Amino acid sequence: MTADTPDFYAIEDLLEPAEIELRDRVRAFCDAEVIPHINDYWERADFPFEMAKQLAGLGIVGGTIDGYGCPGMSNVAAGLVAAELARADGSIGTFNGVHSFLAMQSIAVLGDEEQRERWLPAMARLEKIGAFGLTEPAHGSDAVALETSARRDGDAYVLNGQKKWIGNGSIADYVIIWARGEDGAVGGYVVEKGSPGYEATVMTGKTALRAVWQAEITLTDVRVPAENKLANCHSFKDVSQMLDRTRYTVAWRALGLATASYELALAHALRREQFGQPIAGFQLVQDKLARMLAEITSMQLMCWRLSTLADAGRMTAAMASLAKMNHAAKARAIVADARDILGGDGILLDHHIARHHADMEAIFTFEGTDSVQALIVGRAVTGLSAISGRKPDTR
């Protein structure tokens, strides 16, 4: 095991030198700039604008996108970055996940060359922020049934509808709104900041990911120039492709939260004395730590293998779902055990674990609930879909 992170099986030996350097660069930034300050933002439910802007200087914005000012990193490197940001704070990790992966990847994959050149360079510099508007008040897991509409009117499309839980939706310069056209097909429309009829309200009362803002969005006759429709998005299957391409990073983010929680629990157990000795010397505590480490090690190996398969073009949607399902559940249990080891200190923000404990609940749910991920895997292994008896229109 290395001195600064649980790596019981020497998984670092599987990484490329450039991947290790990038991981260490992000970790150093997080240790210096995020962890010491994030609790205050989290408690106030305030977004750390300046902290987020500093991500541009790390050379990580845009993830695996090649060109346009983006780093073109491997899927393994992108996963390591996701884990390190989540290890520091789930909200910062969510901001980058929405901006770099959901928004920028959608433009990179589903836009044409002119659109990529128009939008991506400024987004890579974090001069412009992106958002991904899919979920609606009545459609979460069944997003395929989205009701937001797009109607062609001359040289523009007119959007009407509502969205909910849209990360960065209140601060973004470019919001990709997924809407159903007059032919019933789903398309992506880039709504630019300040467009008349676009109204975003920050959601309040959250008990998780409090330092990143999600928005409820209302679109009332929002006119979007025809050239802002993503050129290569023709159906909901294209939207699903984007979710499949980014879901593996959520597994890495669950690993990051689990890693942070284990590290905090181990450090506390070695420091905290009861009955005349550190609690790390008690059998029940050691049992918890050992089992936490075992789960983290298996998560590390699965994450690495999944990302190498993605780099080879072999990752499937079910593979990504299996990792997200497994890791979110395992991380949830690890964070709970870590909070238990910290005792009363575990519910104080000063010790960080309370924030991770709350944030893990959101990660357990977003980008596909545990049950939906299980059904995606089940469909892959049986050939039978149990997701719904209804046959939705997937255009």
C-alpha positions in Angstrom: 0.0 0.0 0.0 1.4 3.4 -0.9 1.7 6.1 1.8 -0.9 8.4 0.4 -3.7 6.3 -0.9 -5.1 2.7 -0.5 -3.5 0.7 -3.3 -3.2 -2.7 -1.7 -2.8 -4.5 -5.0 -0.3 -2.1 -6.5 -2.7 -1.0 -9.2 -0.5 2.0 -9.9 1.8 -0.5 -11.8 -1.0 -0.7 -14.4 -1.0 3.0 -15.1 1.0 4.9 -17.7 3.4 7.6 -16.3 1.3 10.3 -17.9 -1.8 9.0 -16.1 0.0 9.0 -12.8 1.3 12.5 -13.3 -2.2 13.8 -14.1 -3.7 12.0 -11.1 -1.1 13.5 -8.8 -1.5 17.0 -10.3 -5.2 16.9 -9.7 -4.8 15.5 -6.2 -2.3 18.2 -5.2 -4.7 20.9 -6.4 -7.6 19.3 -4.5 -5.6 18.9 -1.3 -4.5 22.6 -1.5 -7.4 24.4 -3.0 -10.6 22.3 -2.5 -10.6 20.3 0.7 -9.5 23.1 3.0 -12.3 25.4 1.8 -15.2 23.4 0.4 -17.1 22.7 3.6 -18.0 26.4 4.0 -19.5 26.5 0.4 -21.3 23.2 1.0 -22.9 24.4 4.3 -24.1 27.6 2.6 -25.2 25.8 -0.5 -23.0 28.2 -2.5 -21.2 27.4 -5.7 -17.4 28.0 -5.6 -17.0 29.9 -8.9 -13.4 30.8 -8.5 -12.5 27.2 -7.4 -14.3 25.8 -10.4 -12.5 28.2 -12.8 -9.2 26.9 -11.6 -9.9 23.6 -13.1 -9.0 25.1 -16.5 -5.4 25.5 -15.4 -5.1 21.8 -14.6 -5.5 20.7 -18.3 -8.4 18.4 -17.5 -11.4 20.2 -19.0 -12.9 18.4 -21.9 -11.6 15.0 -20.7 -11.2 12.6 -23.6 -12.0 15.1 -26.4 -9.0 15.5 -28.7 -8.3 19.0 -30.0 -10.2 22.2 -29.6 -8.1 23.0 -26.6 -9.1 19.8 -24.8 -6.5 17.3 -23.4 -7.5 14.2 -25.3 -6.8 12.0 -22.3 -7.3 8.3 -22.2 -10.5 6.9 -20.6 -8.3 5.6 -17.7 -6.9 9.1 -17.2 -10.4 10.6 -17.3 -11.5 8.1 -14.7 -8.6 8.9 -12.4 -9.5 12.6 -12.7 -13.1 11.9 -11.9 -12.1 9.9 -8.8 -9.6 12.5 -7.5 -12.2 15.3 -7.8 -14.8 13.2 -6.1 -12.3 12.3 -3.4 -12.0 16.0 -2.6 -15.7 16.9 -3.1 -18.7 15.5 -4.9 -20.0 18.9 -5.9 -16.8 19.9 -7.7 -16.8 16.4 -9.4 -20.4 16.9 -10.5 -19.6 20.3 -12.0 -16.8 18.9 -14.1 -18.8 15.8 -15.0 -21.7 17.9 -16.3 -19.4 20.4 -18.1 -16.6 18.3 -19.5 -18.5 15.1 -20.2 -22.2 15.5 -20.6 -22.1 18.9 -22.3 -18.8 19.0 -24.1 -18.9 15.4 -25.1 -22.4 15.9 -26.6 -21.0 18.7 -28.8 -17.9 16.8 -29.7 -19.7 13.6 -30.7 -23.1 14.9 -32.0 -22.1 18.3 -33.3 -20.5 19.0 -36.7 -17.1 20.5 -37.2 -18.4 24.1 -37.3 -20.2 23.6 -34.0 -17.2 22.0 -32.3 -15.0 24.9 -33.4 -17.6 27.4 -32.3 -18.2 26.2 -28.8 -15.6 23.8 -27.5 -12.4 26.0 -27.3 -14.0 28.6 -24.9 -15.5 25.7 -22.9 -12.1 24.1 -22.6 -10.8 27.3 -21.1 -13.9 27.5 -18.8 -14.7 30.9 -20.3 -18.0 29.4 -21.1 -19.9 26.8 -19.0 -22.0 24.0 -20.3 -25.1 22.1 -19.1 -27.1 19.1 -20.2 -30.9 19.4 -20.1 -32.5 16.0 -20.3 -34.4 15.2 -17.1 -37.9 16.6 -16.8 -40.3 16.9 -13.8 -42.3 13.9 -14.9 -39.5 12.0 -16.6 -36.3 10.8 -14.9 -35.6 7.1 -15.4 -38.0 7.2 -18.4 -36.3 10.2 -20.0 -37.1 8.5 -23.4 -40.6 9.8 -22.9 -39.5 13.5 -22.6 -42.2 16.0 -23.5 -40.2 19.2 -24.3 -41.0 20.2 -27.8 -39.1 21.8 -30.7 -41.0 23.4 -33.6 -39.3 24.7 -36.7 -40.1 28.3 -37.5 -38.1 29.8 -40.3 -34.5 30.0 -39.5 -35.0 28.9 -35.9 -36.5 26.3 -33.6 -39.0 27.2 -30.9 -38.7 25.2 -27.7 -41.4 24.7 -25.1 -41.3 22.6 -22.0 -39.7 22.0 -18.6 -36.5 20.5 -17.2 -35.5 19.5 -13.7 -32.3 18.6 -11.9 -30.1 20.3 -14.5 -26.6 20.7 -13.2 -25.1 24.2 -14.0 -28.5 25.1 -15.6 -28.6 28.4 -13.9 -25.1 29.5 -14.6 -24.4 27.9 -18.0 -23.6 29.8 -21.2 -24.6 26.8 -23.3 -27.4 24.5 -22.2 -28.1 21.5 -24.4 -31.8 21.0 -24.3 -33.1 17.7 -25.5 -36.5 18.1 -27.2 -38.8 16.2 -29.4 -39.3 17.6 -32.9 -42.4 17.7 -35.0 -41.5 14.4 -36.5 -41.3 12.8 -33.0 -37.5 12.5 -33.1 -35.4 13.7 -30.2 -32.7 16.3 -31.0 -30.2 18.4 -29.1 -30.6 22.2 -29.1 -27.9 24.5 -27.7 -29.7 27.3 -25.9 -27.3 30.3 -25.3 -27.3 32.4 -22.1 -29.8 35.2 -22.2 -32.2 33.7 -24.6 -35.7 35.2 -24.1 -38.1 32.7 -22.6 -35.4 30.6 -20.8 -35.9 30.7 -17.1 -33.7 28.7 -14.6 -34.4 28.6 -10.9 -31.8 27.2 -8.5 -33.2 24.2 -6.6 -33.0 24.7 -2.8 -33.4 22.4 0.2 -31.0 19.8 -1.1 -29.3 17.5 1.4 -26.6 16.4 -1.0 -24.1 18.0 -3.5 -25.0 21.3 -1.9 -22.0 23.2 -3.4 -23.2 22.6 -7.0 -26.4 24.2 -8.3 -29.1 22.2 -10.0 -31.9 24.1 -11.7 -35.5 23.8 -12.7 -35.9 25.2 -16.2 -38.9 26.5 -17.9 -38.8 27.1 -21.7 -41.4 29.4 -23.1 -41.2 29.9 -26.8 -37.4 30.0 -26.7 -36.0 30.6 -30.2 -32.9 28.7 -31.0 -31.1 29.4 -34.3 -31.2 26.5 -36.7 -27.4 26.3 -36.6 -27.6 25.5 -32.9 -29.3 22.2 -33.4 -26.6 19.4 -33.0 -26.1 18.3 -36.5 -25.5 14.6 -35.8 -28.2 13.9 -33.3 -31.1 12.1 -35.0 -32.9 10.1 -32.2 -33.0 9.3 -28.5 -30.5 6.6 -29.2 -27.9 9.3 -29.8 -28.7 10.7 -26.3 -28.4 7.3 -24.8 -25.0 6.9 -26.4 -23.8 10.0 -24.6 -25.0 8.7 -21.3 -23.3 5.4 -22.0 -20.0 7.2 -22.8 -20.1 9.2 -19.5 -21.5 6.6 -17.1 -18.2 4.9 -16.5 -16.9 8.1 -14.9 -19.7 7.9 -12.3 -18.3 4.6 -11.2 -14.9 6.3 -10.8 -16.5 9.1 -8.8 -18.1 6.5 -6.4 -14.6 5.1 -6.0 -13.3 8.5 -5.2 -15.8 9.1 -2.4 -15.2 5.6 -1.0 -11.4 6.2 -1.1 -11.8 9.5 0.8 -14.0 8.0 3.4 -11.7 5.1 4.0 -8.7 7.4 4.4 -10.6 9.6 6.8 -11.7 6.6 8.8 -8.3 5.1 9.0 -6.6 8.3 10.0 -9.3 8.9 12.7 -9.0 5.3 14.0 -5.2 5.7 14.4 -5.6 9.0 16.2 -8.6 8.5 18.4 -8.0 6.8 21.7 -10.6 5.1 23.9 -10.1 2.7 26.8 -6.4 3.6 26.8 -5.5 2.8 23.2 -6.2 3.9 19.6 -9.5 2.5 18.4 -7.6 1.1 15.3 -6.4 -1.6 17.7 -9.9 -3.0 18.3 -11.0 -6.0 16.4 -14.4 -4.6 15.3 -12.7 -1.5 13.8 -10.1 -3.5 12.0 -12.8 -5.7 10.6 -14.6 -2.7 9.1 -11.3 -1.3 7.7 -10.3 -4.6 6.1 -13.7 -5.0 4.4 -13.7 -1.4 3.2 -10.3 -1.9 1.7 -11.3 -5.1 0.0 -14.3 -3.4 -1.7 -12.1 -0.4 -2.7 -9.6 -2.7 -4.2 -12.2 -4.6 -6.3 -13.6 -1.2 -7.4 -10.2 0.0 -8.5 -9.7 -3.1 -10.6 -13.1 -2.9 -12.2 -12.7 0.8 -12.9 -9.3 0.3 -14.5 -10.5 -2.6 -16.7 -13.7 -0.8 -17.7 -11.7 2.2 -18.9 -9.2 0.1 -20.7 -12.1 -1.5 -22.6 -13.4 2.0 -23.3 -10.0 3.0 -24.7 -10.1 -0.1 -26.9 -13.6 0.7 -28.1 -15.0 -2.4 -26.4 -17.0 -0.9 -23.6 -20.8 -1.6 -23.8 -23.7 0.2 -22.1 -24.2 -2.9 -19.9 -20.6 -2.9 -18.8 -20.9 0.8 -17.7 -24.1 0.1 -15.9 -22.6 -2.9 -14.1 -19.8 -0.7 -12.7 -22.1 2.2 -11.8 -24.5 -0.2 -10.0 -21.8 -2.1 -8.2 -19.7 0.9 -7.2 -22.5 3.2 -6.1 -23.8 0.5 -3.7 -20.4 -0.5 -2.4 -19.3 3.1 -1.9 -22.5 3.9 -0.1 -21.8 1.1 2.4 -18.1 2.2 2.8 -19.1 5.8 3.5 -21.6 4.6 6.1 -19.0 2.5 7.8 -16.5 5.3 7.8 -19.0 7.7 9.3 -19.7 5.1 12.0 -16.0 4.7 12.8 -15.8 8.5 13.3 -18.6 8.3 15.9 -20.0 11.7 16.8 -17.3 13.4 14.8 -18.8 11.8 11.7 -21.7 14.2 11.7 -19.6 17.3 11.9 -18.6 19.0 8.6 -15.1 19.8 9.9 -14.2 16.1 9.6 -15.5 15.9 5.9 -17.1 12.5 6.2 -20.5 14.0 6.8 -20.3 15.8 3.5 -19.3 12.6 1.7 -22.0 10.7 3.5 -24.7 13.1 2.2 -23.2 13.4 -1.3 -23.1 9.7 -1.8 -26.9 9.5 -1.7 -27.0 11.7 -4.8 -24.4 9.7 -6.7 -26.2 6.5 -5.8 -29.2 7.9 -7.7 -28.1 10.1 -10.6 -27.2 9.0 -14.2 -29.4 6.0 -13.6 -30.8 4.6 -10.4 -29.5 1.3 -8.9 -32.6 -0.5 -10.1 -32.4 0.8 -13.7 -28.7 -0.1 -13.9 -29.6 -3.6 -12.7 -32.3 -4.0 -15.4 -29.9 -2.8 -18.1 -27.4 -5.5 -17.0 -30.3 -8.0 -16.7 -31.4 -7.3 -20.3 -27.8 -7.8 -21.5 -27.4 -11.2 -19.8 -30.9 -12.6 -20.5 -31.9 -10.9 -23.8 -35.2 -10.0 -22.2 -36.2 -6.4 -21.2 -37.8 -6.0 -17.8 -37.6 -2.2 -17.7 -41.1 -1.6 -18.9 -44.1 -3.4 -20.4 -44.7 -0.3 -22.5 -42.8 0.1 -25.7 -41.8 3.7 -25.8 -41.1 5.7 -28.9 -37.2 5.9 -29.0 -37.0 8.2 -31.9 
